[in-house]
Amino acid sequence: FNKSILLFIIALGLHLSLILKFHTFEIHNPKKMSKTEEFSKHINEGYSCKGDYITLGGGIFEGEAVPNTHVKIPLKTLNRHGLIAGATGTGKTKTIQVLSEQLSQKGIPVLMMDIKGDFSGIAMPGEEKSFISERHQKISIPYEAKAFPVELMTISEQNGVRLRATVSEFGPVLFSRILDLNDTQTGIVSVIFKYCDDKSYPLLDLKDFKKILQYATEEGKVEFESEYGRISTSSTGSILRKIIELEQQGATVFFGEKSFEISDLMRIDENGNGFVNIIRLTDIQDRPKLFSTFMLSLLAEIYNTMPEQGDSGQPELVIFIDEAHLIFQEASKTLLNQIETIVKLIRSKGIGVYFITQNPMDVPTGILAQLGLKIQHALRAFTANDRKAIKMTAENYPETTFYKTDEVLTSLGIGEAFVTALSEKGTPMPLVATMLRAPMSRMDILSESEIDSAISKSKLAKKYNEVIDRESAYELLNKKIAQAQEIAVERKEVKPTRRVKEEPSTTEVLGKSITKVVTSASFIRGAFGLLTKMFKR
């Protein structure tokens, strides 16, 4: 009996020992997380923000949205610029709309280049349809329909708030780069600007510049040569042809007064929402020179106007440039260098610039390297070159163990995209396939009557849509030339004329002839000789 009790006690002790060891193992070796849980933890840690942020959507793993895995972009790094790329029909337009709405809600104004006419619907609230409700349920983000304050603007003949700039505001260097002039021609442009400064001639529009250019080699040739040196007519002819090319693309409407004030892009409405300024550019798709000119002048004006901000808590303005390849395809090397320089420097003024295009390779390498936020929608591989381009695109993104980047790039659905951004410390956030939230505003454009109504209520339209053509270099030079011509005519009239001799009568002619003969030496000698002979007889 005692032996049995002893064996029982030993068995019980062993059993308790095993139980204790098992629980100790559980404590020190918790249950291994699933791959989806690892993904969720990785993204939530990688996209955590101490400061304010905007939410783009929810993470996708193995083709499915993972609930409560939100992709948050810190406001602090939104001035580090960005890229939104992807094939046609993959959702780039709606992504820009979402970003604009989120920024506006945070009190950050937006400037959008609307090449295709897709963004005016931001002025009206959206409609919660079943597919929107389903999407937002998957990513655990509540949906709200909302309209945002909008200004519709134009640089052409389209209806909207007129954006203009004067030639003098460009300055000789920037104006020469837009025209793609050589060093000699740039020197002549500098002389033209100097002459206008010296003579206090306002240089407002292209007709002012053309008039002075012609004056320098015609009526004012002597004046220019005495003060500034000789100006070649062949060089002025080349410059004139470049200006005519610019005019043919519609630049006449853009150059002039009243000049747009950059501060009017920074407005906040009474509810604290930043204005979404939409520049309607649907009629300049085939005029890339004008588009490049406008963009460069705008960026330069913003850079020169805005004070230094450094790395503040949020940007002062975010600019979206749709169809960015239109800028880069036709731009000269000089113009590209100028754009790259401004993009590098403008972030210190609190300005974020976002380029939207089909392929990241459309953006020059020097500019691509400056972009902090990258949103890459699906790419299509139809040819061998397409597949090579996709592999090159995949190499531009951070490495990840959760995706085969080049494969996922071709399988992303509409409204899905790879996202990577900069953290508040400036380090890259993890690459994440994202199911983007739906726009809160209307996902369609405004009707013509709605556009007319919005513009008629605009305070800026009343301020800028009045055409001003004050006296400038063109008129002043025409006056100067006219005055010079009047003085020349007056001098010609005052100059004494030769007196016309009256024709002498026949009697006068005969008398003069007789007098001339009688008083001649020969006649006198002959007369004296005759008299001498008479006296000798």
C-alpha positions as CSV (number, residue, x, y, z in Angstrom):
1,F,0.0,0.0,0.0
2,N,2.8,2.4,0.9
3,K,4.6,1.6,-2.3
4,S,1.4,2.4,-4.3
5,I,1.1,5.7,-2.5
6,L,4.7,6.5,-3.2
7,L,4.3,5.7,-6.9
8,F,1.2,7.9,-7.0
9,I,3.1,10.8,-5.4
10,I,6.0,10.4,-7.9
11,A,3.6,10.4,-10.8
12,L,1.7,13.4,-9.5
13,G,4.9,15.3,-9.1
14,L,6.0,14.5,-12.6
15,H,2.7,15.6,-14.0
16,L,2.8,18.9,-12.1
17,S,6.3,19.4,-13.3
18,L,5.3,18.9,-16.9
19,I,2.4,21.3,-16.5
20,L,4.7,23.9,-15.0
21,K,7.2,23.5,-17.8
22,F,4.4,23.8,-20.4
23,H,3.1,27.1,-18.9
24,T,6.6,28.4,-18.6
25,F,7.2,27.7,-22.4
26,E,3.9,29.4,-23.2
27,I,4.9,32.6,-21.3
28,H,8.4,32.8,-22.9
29,N,7.3,31.5,-26.3
30,P,3.9,33.1,-27.1
31,K,1.9,31.7,-30.0
32,K,3.5,32.6,-33.3
33,M,1.7,35.4,-35.2
34,S,0.3,34.8,-38.6
35,K,1.8,36.4,-41.6
36,T,-1.2,38.8,-41.8
37,E,-0.8,39.8,-38.2
38,E,2.9,40.4,-38.8
39,F,2.0,42.6,-41.8
40,S,-0.5,44.6,-39.8
41,K,1.9,45.2,-37.0
42,H,4.7,46.2,-39.4
43,I,2.5,48.7,-41.2
44,N,0.9,50.2,-38.1
45,E,4.4,50.7,-36.5
46,G,5.9,52.0,-39.8
47,Y,3.1,54.5,-40.3
48,S,2.6,55.8,-36.8
49,C,2.8,59.6,-36.4
50,K,3.3,61.8,-33.4
51,G,2.1,64.9,-35.1
52,D,-0.9,65.5,-37.4
53,Y,-1.4,63.4,-40.5
54,I,-3.8,62.5,-43.4
55,T,-5.1,59.0,-44.0
56,L,-4.9,57.6,-47.5
57,G,-6.5,54.2,-46.9
58,G,-5.8,50.7,-45.6
59,G,-3.1,48.1,-46.3
60,I,-3.5,45.2,-48.6
61,F,-1.9,41.8,-48.0
62,E,-2.2,38.8,-50.3
63,G,-4.9,40.5,-52.3
64,E,-7.1,41.4,-49.4
65,A,-7.6,44.6,-47.4
66,V,-6.4,44.2,-43.7
67,P,-8.8,46.0,-41.3
68,N,-7.4,48.7,-39.1
69,T,-4.1,48.9,-41.0
70,H,-4.2,52.5,-41.9
71,V,-1.7,54.3,-44.2
72,K,-1.0,57.7,-42.6
73,I,1.1,60.4,-44.1
74,P,2.5,63.0,-41.7
75,L,1.7,66.6,-42.6
76,K,5.3,67.6,-41.6
77,T,6.8,65.9,-44.6
78,L,4.2,66.8,-47.3
79,N,6.5,69.7,-48.5
80,R,9.0,67.0,-49.6
81,H,7.2,66.7,-52.9
82,G,5.8,63.6,-54.4
83,L,4.8,61.4,-57.4
84,I,1.5,59.8,-58.4
85,A,2.0,57.4,-61.3
86,G,0.1,54.6,-63.1
87,A,-1.5,53.5,-66.3
88,T,-4.6,55.1,-67.7
89,G,-7.8,54.1,-65.8
90,T,-6.1,52.9,-62.6
91,G,-7.4,55.7,-60.3
92,K,-4.8,58.5,-60.4
93,T,-7.5,61.2,-60.7
94,K,-9.4,60.0,-57.7
95,T,-6.2,59.7,-55.7
96,I,-5.4,63.4,-56.4
97,Q,-9.0,64.2,-55.3
98,V,-8.6,62.3,-52.1
99,L,-5.3,64.0,-51.3
100,S,-6.7,67.4,-52.1
101,E,-9.7,66.8,-49.8
102,Q,-7.6,65.6,-46.9
103,L,-5.3,68.6,-47.2
104,S,-8.2,71.0,-47.4
105,Q,-9.7,69.6,-44.2
106,K,-6.4,70.3,-42.5
107,G,-6.5,73.9,-43.6
108,I,-3.9,73.5,-46.3
109,P,-4.6,75.2,-49.6
110,V,-4.2,73.3,-52.8
111,L,-3.4,74.3,-56.4
112,M,-4.3,71.8,-59.1
113,M,-3.4,71.7,-62.8
114,D,-6.5,70.3,-64.4
115,I,-5.4,69.2,-67.9
116,K,-8.4,66.8,-68.6
117,G,-11.1,68.8,-66.7
118,D,-11.7,66.1,-64.1
119,F,-11.5,67.9,-60.8
120,S,-14.3,70.5,-60.7
121,G,-16.6,68.1,-58.8
122,I,-14.7,68.8,-55.6
123,A,-17.0,71.8,-55.2
124,M,-20.0,69.5,-54.6
125,P,-20.6,66.7,-52.0
126,G,-20.3,63.1,-53.1
127,E,-22.9,60.3,-52.9
128,E,-22.4,57.2,-50.7
129,K,-23.1,54.3,-53.0
130,S,-22.9,50.6,-52.2
131,F,-19.4,50.1,-53.6
132,I,-18.1,53.0,-51.6
133,S,-19.7,51.7,-48.3
134,E,-18.2,48.3,-49.0
135,R,-14.7,49.7,-49.7
136,H,-14.7,51.8,-46.5
137,Q,-15.9,48.9,-44.4
138,K,-13.0,46.8,-45.6
139,I,-10.4,49.5,-44.6
140,S,-12.3,50.4,-41.3
141,I,-12.6,54.1,-42.2
142,P,-16.1,55.8,-42.0
143,Y,-17.4,57.6,-45.1
144,E,-18.6,61.2,-45.1
145,A,-20.0,63.1,-48.2
146,K,-18.6,66.6,-48.2
147,A,-18.0,69.6,-50.6
148,F,-14.9,71.8,-50.4
149,P,-14.2,75.4,-51.2
150,V,-13.1,75.7,-54.9
151,E,-11.8,78.5,-57.1
152,L,-11.9,77.8,-60.9
153,M,-9.0,79.6,-62.7
154,T,-7.6,79.9,-66.2
155,I,-4.6,81.1,-68.2
156,S,-6.4,80.9,-71.6
157,E,-9.8,81.9,-73.0
158,Q,-11.7,79.5,-70.8
159,N,-14.2,80.8,-68.2
160,G,-12.6,81.3,-64.8
161,V,-10.4,83.6,-62.6
162,R,-7.7,85.1,-65.0
163,L,-4.1,84.3,-64.1
164,R,-1.7,86.8,-65.6
165,A,1.9,87.9,-65.3
166,T,3.8,90.8,-66.8
167,V,7.0,90.4,-68.8
168,S,9.0,92.5,-66.3
169,E,8.0,90.1,-63.5
170,F,9.8,87.3,-65.4
171,G,13.0,89.2,-65.5
172,P,15.6,88.9,-68.3
173,V,17.1,85.5,-67.2
174,L,13.8,83.6,-66.8
175,F,12.3,85.2,-69.9
176,S,15.4,84.1,-72.0
177,R,15.2,80.6,-70.6
178,I,11.5,80.3,-71.5
179,L,12.4,81.4,-75.1
180,D,15.5,79.0,-75.1
181,L,17.9,81.8,-76.2
182,N,21.6,81.5,-76.6
183,D,24.1,83.7,-74.6
184,T,24.2,86.5,-77.2
185,Q,20.4,86.7,-77.5
186,T,20.1,86.6,-73.7
187,G,22.5,89.6,-73.5
188,I,20.2,91.5,-75.9
189,V,17.2,90.7,-73.7
190,S,19.1,92.0,-70.7
191,V,19.8,95.2,-72.6
192,I,16.1,95.6,-73.5
193,F,15.1,95.2,-69.8
194,K,17.8,97.7,-68.8
195,Y,16.6,100.2,-71.3
196,C,13.1,100.0,-70.0
197,D,14.3,100.4,-66.4
198,D,16.4,103.4,-67.4
199,K,13.6,105.1,-69.4
200,S,10.8,104.0,-66.9
201,Y,9.0,102.2,-69.7
202,P,6.6,99.6,-68.2
203,L,7.3,96.2,-69.8
204,L,3.9,94.5,-69.4
205,D,3.0,92.3,-72.3
206,L,4.6,90.7,-75.4
207,K,3.7,93.6,-77.7
208,D,5.7,95.9,-75.4
209,F,8.8,93.7,-75.7
210,K,8.4,93.3,-79.5
211,K,8.1,97.0,-80.0
212,I,11.3,97.8,-78.1
213,L,13.1,95.0,-79.9
214,Q,12.2,96.5,-83.2
215,Y,13.0,100.0,-82.0
216,A,16.5,99.0,-81.0
217,T,17.4,98.2,-84.6
218,E,15.3,100.8,-86.4
219,E,14.3,104.2,-85.1
220,G,16.3,103.9,-81.9
221,K,19.4,102.3,-83.4
222,V,21.7,105.3,-82.8
223,E,20.4,105.8,-79.2
224,F,20.9,102.1,-78.3
225,E,24.4,102.0,-79.9
226,S,25.5,105.1,-78.0
227,E,24.3,103.8,-74.6
228,Y,24.5,100.0,-74.8
229,G,26.5,99.1,-77.9
230,R,25.6,97.7,-81.2
231,I,22.7,95.2,-81.4
232,S,22.7,92.6,-84.2
233,T,19.6,92.6,-86.4
234,S,20.0,88.9,-87.0
235,S,19.8,88.2,-83.2
236,T,16.8,90.4,-82.7
237,G,15.1,88.6,-85.6
238,S,15.7,85.2,-84.0
239,I,14.3,86.5,-80.7
240,L,11.3,87.9,-82.5
241,R,10.6,84.5,-84.1
242,K,10.7,82.8,-80.7
243,I,8.2,85.3,-79.3
244,I,5.9,84.7,-82.2
245,E,6.0,81.0,-81.6
246,L,5.0,81.6,-78.0
247,E,2.2,83.9,-79.1
248,Q,0.9,81.2,-81.4
249,Q,0.4,79.0,-78.4
250,G,-1.8,81.5,-76.7
251,A,0.7,83.4,-74.5
252,T,-0.8,86.8,-75.5
253,V,-3.7,86.1,-73.0
254,F,-1.3,85.2,-70.2
255,F,1.1,88.1,-70.4
256,G,-0.4,91.4,-69.1
257,E,-2.2,92.9,-66.2
258,K,-3.6,92.5,-63.6
259,S,-0.9,90.3,-62.2
260,F,-2.1,87.5,-60.0
261,E,-1.0,87.8,-56.3
262,I,0.4,84.6,-54.8
263,S,-1.3,85.3,-51.5
264,D,-4.7,84.7,-53.1
265,L,-3.7,81.0,-53.5
266,M,-3.3,80.7,-49.7
267,R,-6.9,81.4,-48.6
268,I,-8.8,79.5,-45.9
269,D,-12.7,79.6,-45.8
270,E,-14.8,80.4,-42.7
271,N,-14.9,76.7,-41.7
272,G,-11.1,76.4,-41.7
273,N,-10.9,74.4,-44.9
274,G,-8.1,75.4,-47.4
275,F,-9.3,76.5,-50.8
276,V,-8.8,74.0,-53.7
277,N,-7.6,76.2,-56.6
278,I,-8.3,74.4,-59.9
279,I,-6.6,75.8,-63.0
280,R,-8.6,74.8,-66.1
281,L,-6.1,73.7,-68.8
282,T,-8.2,71.5,-71.1
283,D,-7.5,73.7,-74.1
284,I,-3.7,73.8,-73.8
285,Q,-2.9,70.1,-74.1
286,D,-1.4,70.7,-77.5
287,R,0.5,73.9,-76.3
288,P,3.2,72.5,-74.1
289,K,5.4,75.7,-74.5
290,L,2.7,77.8,-72.8
291,F,2.2,75.2,-70.1
292,S,5.9,75.1,-69.3
293,T,6.1,78.9,-69.4
294,F,3.2,79.2,-66.9
295,M,4.5,76.5,-64.6
296,L,8.0,77.9,-64.4
297,S,6.8,81.4,-63.8
298,L,4.4,80.3,-61.1
299,L,7.0,78.3,-59.2
300,A,9.5,81.1,-59.5
301,E,7.0,83.7,-58.3
302,I,6.0,81.5,-55.4
303,Y,9.6,80.9,-54.5
304,N,10.4,84.6,-54.6
305,T,7.3,85.7,-52.7
306,M,7.1,83.2,-49.9
307,P,9.2,83.5,-46.7
308,E,11.5,80.8,-45.5
309,Q,9.6,78.2,-43.4
310,G,12.1,75.4,-42.8
311,D,10.6,72.1,-41.6
312,S,7.4,73.5,-40.2
313,G,4.5,71.4,-38.9
314,Q,2.6,71.4,-42.3
315,P,3.0,72.9,-45.8
316,E,1.7,76.3,-46.7
317,L,0.6,75.1,-50.2
318,V,0.5,71.9,-52.1
319,I,0.7,71.9,-56.0
320,F,-0.5,69.0,-58.1
321,I,0.8,69.0,-61.7
322,D,-1.3,66.6,-63.8
323,E,0.1,65.2,-67.0
324,A,3.5,66.3,-65.9
325,H,5.2,64.8,-69.0
326,L,3.8,67.8,-71.0
327,I,6.3,70.0,-69.1
328,F,9.3,67.8,-69.5
329,Q,8.8,66.5,-73.1
330,E,9.0,69.9,-74.8
331,A,11.2,71.7,-72.3
332,S,14.8,72.6,-73.2
333,K,17.7,71.4,-71.1
334,T,18.0,74.9,-69.7
335,L,14.4,75.0,-68.7
336,L,14.6,71.6,-67.1
337,N,17.6,72.7,-65.1
338,Q,15.6,75.7,-63.9
339,I,12.6,73.6,-62.9
340,E,14.8,71.1,-61.1
341,T,16.6,74.0,-59.2
342,I,13.3,75.5,-58.1
343,V,11.9,72.1,-57.0
344,K,14.9,71.6,-54.8
345,L,14.7,75.0,-53.2
346,I,11.0,75.6,-52.9
347,R,10.3,73.1,-50.1
348,S,12.1,75.4,-47.7
349,K,9.3,77.9,-48.4
350,G,6.7,75.3,-47.2
351,I,5.6,74.3,-50.7
352,G,5.0,70.7,-51.8
353,V,5.0,69.9,-55.6
354,Y,3.4,66.6,-56.8
355,F,3.9,65.3,-60.3
356,I,1.2,63.1,-61.9
357,T,2.1,61.0,-64.9
358,Q,1.6,57.5,-66.4
359,N,5.2,56.3,-65.9
360,P,7.7,57.4,-63.3
361,M,10.4,57.4,-66.1
362,D,8.6,60.5,-67.6
363,V,10.1,62.6,-64.7
364,P,13.7,63.5,-65.0
365,T,16.0,61.6,-62.7
366,G,17.2,64.8,-60.9
367,I,13.6,65.7,-60.0
368,L,12.6,62.1,-59.2
369,A,15.3,61.9,-56.6
370,Q,13.7,64.9,-54.7
371,L,10.3,63.2,-54.3
372,G,9.4,61.9,-50.8
373,L,5.8,60.6,-51.2
374,K,5.3,58.0,-54.0
375,I,1.9,56.6,-54.9
376,Q,2.3,54.0,-57.7
377,H,-0.9,52.7,-59.3
378,A,-0.9,49.6,-61.6
379,L,1.3,49.4,-64.7
380,R,0.5,47.3,-67.7
381,A,3.1,45.0,-69.3
382,F,2.2,44.6,-73.0
383,T,5.7,44.5,-74.5
384,A,9.2,43.6,-73.5
385,N,10.0,47.3,-73.0
386,D,7.0,47.5,-70.6
387,R,8.3,44.7,-68.5
388,K,11.8,46.3,-68.3
389,A,10.2,49.6,-67.3
390,I,8.2,47.8,-64.6
391,K,11.4,46.2,-63.2
392,M,13.1,49.6,-63.2
393,T,10.1,51.2,-61.4
394,A,10.1,48.4,-58.8
395,E,13.8,49.2,-58.0
396,N,12.8,52.8,-57.1
397,Y,10.9,51.5,-54.0
398,P,12.0,50.3,-50.6
399,E,12.7,46.5,-50.3
400,T,10.0,44.5,-48.6
401,T,9.5,40.8,-47.5
402,F,5.7,41.1,-47.9
403,Y,5.5,41.7,-51.6
404,K,7.2,40.8,-54.9
405,T,7.0,44.4,-56.0
406,D,7.3,43.9,-59.8
407,E,4.6,41.3,-59.8
408,V,2.2,43.2,-57.6
409,L,2.6,46.3,-59.8
410,T,0.8,44.6,-62.6
411,S,-2.0,43.1,-60.5
412,L,-3.1,46.2,-58.4
413,G,-6.8,46.9,-58.9
414,I,-8.5,50.3,-59.6
415,G,-8.2,52.5,-56.6
416,E,-5.2,50.5,-55.3
417,A,-1.6,51.6,-55.2
418,F,1.8,51.0,-53.7
419,V,2.6,53.8,-51.2
420,T,5.8,54.9,-49.5
421,A,6.4,58.2,-47.8
422,L,8.9,59.9,-45.5
423,S,8.4,59.6,-41.7
424,E,8.6,62.7,-39.4
425,K,12.3,61.9,-39.0
426,G,12.8,61.9,-42.7
427,T,13.3,58.2,-43.1
428,P,11.4,56.1,-45.7
429,M,8.2,54.4,-44.4
430,P,7.5,50.8,-45.4
431,L,6.2,50.0,-48.9
432,V,2.6,49.1,-48.6
433,A,-0.1,48.1,-51.2
434,T,-3.0,50.3,-50.3
435,M,-6.7,50.3,-50.9
436,L,-7.3,54.0,-51.1
437,R,-10.3,55.7,-49.5
438,A,-13.0,57.1,-51.8
439,P,-13.4,60.8,-52.4
440,M,-15.9,62.6,-50.2
441,S,-16.8,65.1,-53.0
442,R,-18.5,64.4,-56.3
443,M,-16.6,61.9,-58.5
444,D,-17.8,63.7,-61.6
445,I,-17.4,67.1,-63.1
446,L,-19.6,70.2,-62.7
447,S,-22.1,71.1,-65.4
448,E,-21.6,74.3,-67.4
449,S,-24.3,76.1,-65.4
450,E,-22.6,75.0,-62.1
451,I,-19.3,76.3,-63.4
452,D,-20.9,79.7,-64.3
453,S,-22.5,79.9,-61.0
454,A,-19.3,79.2,-59.1
455,I,-17.4,81.8,-61.1
456,S,-20.1,84.4,-60.7
457,K,-19.9,84.1,-56.9
458,S,-16.1,84.2,-56.8
459,K,-14.5,87.3,-55.2
460,L,-11.3,86.6,-57.2
461,A,-13.1,86.7,-60.5
462,K,-14.3,90.3,-59.7
463,K,-10.7,91.2,-58.8
464,Y,-8.8,89.7,-61.8
465,N,-11.2,89.4,-64.7
466,E,-11.1,93.1,-65.6
467,V,-8.8,93.7,-68.6
468,I,-6.3,96.5,-68.0
469,D,-4.3,97.9,-70.8
470,R,-2.6,101.0,-69.4
471,E,0.1,103.1,-71.0
472,S,3.3,101.0,-71.3
473,A,6.4,100.6,-73.4
474,Y,4.4,100.0,-76.6
475,E,2.4,103.2,-76.3
476,L,5.3,105.3,-75.0
477,L,7.6,104.3,-77.8
478,N,4.9,105.0,-80.4
479,K,4.5,108.5,-78.9
480,K,8.3,109.0,-79.0
481,I,8.6,107.9,-82.6
482,A,5.6,110.1,-83.6
483,Q,7.1,113.1,-81.8
484,A,10.5,112.5,-83.6
485,Q,8.8,112.4,-86.9
486,E,6.9,115.7,-86.2
487,I,10.1,117.5,-85.3
488,A,11.7,116.2,-88.5
489,V,8.8,117.6,-90.5
490,E,8.9,121.0,-88.8
491,R,12.7,121.3,-89.4
492,K,12.2,120.6,-93.0
493,E,9.5,123.3,-93.3
494,V,11.7,125.9,-91.5
495,K,14.8,125.4,-93.7
496,P,15.3,128.5,-96.1
497,T,14.7,127.8,-99.8
498,R,16.9,129.3,-102.7
499,R,15.5,132.4,-104.4
500,V,14.5,131.7,-108.0
501,K,16.1,134.2,-110.4
502,E,13.7,136.1,-112.6
503,E,14.2,135.7,-116.3
504,P,15.7,139.0,-117.8
505,S,13.9,140.8,-120.6
506,T,15.3,140.9,-124.2
507,T,16.2,144.6,-123.8
508,E,18.1,143.9,-120.6
509,V,20.0,141.1,-122.2
510,L,20.9,143.2,-125.2
511,G,22.0,146.2,-123.0
512,K,24.1,143.9,-120.8
513,S,25.7,142.4,-123.9
514,I,26.5,145.8,-125.4
515,T,27.9,147.0,-122.1
516,K,30.1,143.9,-121.8
517,V,31.5,144.4,-125.3
518,V,32.1,148.2,-124.9
519,T,33.9,147.7,-121.6
520,S,36.0,144.8,-122.8
521,A,39.8,145.4,-123.1
522,S,39.8,144.3,-126.8
523,F,37.2,146.8,-127.7
524,I,39.0,149.6,-125.9
525,R,42.3,148.8,-127.6
526,G,40.7,148.7,-131.0
527,A,38.9,152.0,-130.4
528,F,42.1,153.8,-129.3
529,G,44.0,152.4,-132.4
530,L,41.3,153.7,-134.7
531,L,41.4,157.2,-133.1
532,T,45.2,157.3,-133.4
533,K,45.1,156.7,-137.2
534,M,42.5,159.4,-137.6
535,F,44.7,162.0,-135.8
536,K,47.8,161.2,-137.9
537,R,46.0,162.0,-141.1
